[in-house]
Amino acid sequence: MPLSLRARKRLSIAVLVVGMPLYVVAAVTVVGLFDRPPLWLEALIYVALGFLWIVPLKRLFLGVAQPDPDARR
């Protein structure tokens, strides 16, 4: 059963406020476990991780900024 637009908006805010900082801390921690790579490689890793988080959450964020089609006019 798909989530309503209102529920998706609330969930997307929760993901951005709680999940994103947790993801950033986890990414920095994991990268910090290894010897420091060259600066260009480290930047590439962080850019890739910056895009990687959206893959499983793409459907959640689609259409969130649109007006609610079920709302009364």
C-alpha positions in Angstrom: 0.0 0.0 0.0 1.6 3.3 -1.1 2.0 6.1 1.5 -0.1 9.2 1.2 1.7 12.4 0.2 1.3 13.7 3.7 3.0 10.6 5.2 5.8 10.8 2.5 6.4 14.4 3.4 6.7 13.6 7.1 8.9 10.6 6.5 11.2 12.6 4.1 11.7 15.3 6.7 12.5 12.7 9.3 15.0 11.1 6.9 16.7 14.5 6.2 16.8 15.6 9.9 17.7 12.3 11.5 18.9 9.9 8.9 21.2 12.2 6.9 23.4 13.2 9.9 23.6 9.6 10.9 24.6 8.6 7.4 27.3 11.3 7.3 28.7 10.2 10.6 28.7 6.5 9.4 30.4 7.4 6.1 33.1 9.5 7.8 33.7 6.7 10.4 34.0 4.0 7.7 36.3 6.0 5.5 38.4 6.9 8.7 39.0 3.2 9.4 41.3 2.9 6.4 44.6 4.6 5.8 44.1 8.0 4.3 43.9 7.8 0.6 45.2 10.5 -1.8 43.1 13.7 -1.6 41.5 13.2 -5.0 40.4 9.6 -4.2 39.1 10.7 -0.8 37.0 13.5 -2.5 35.7 10.9 -5.0 34.7 8.5 -2.2 32.8 11.3 -0.5 31.1 12.4 -3.7 30.1 8.8 -4.4 28.8 8.4 -0.9 26.9 11.7 -1.2 25.0 10.3 -4.2 24.7 6.7 -2.8 22.2 7.6 0.0 19.6 8.7 -2.5 19.4 5.4 -4.3 17.1 3.6 -1.8 15.2 6.7 -0.9 14.5 8.1 -4.4 10.9 7.0 -4.5 10.3 8.6 -1.1 11.3 12.0 -2.3 9.6 11.9 -5.7 6.8 14.4 -5.9 7.1 15.6 -2.3 7.3 19.2 -3.4 4.1 18.9 -5.4 0.7 20.0 -4.2 -1.4 17.3 -2.6 -3.8 16.0 -5.3 -6.1 14.6 -2.7 -6.5 17.9 -0.8 -9.7 19.7 -0.9 -9.7 22.9 -2.9 
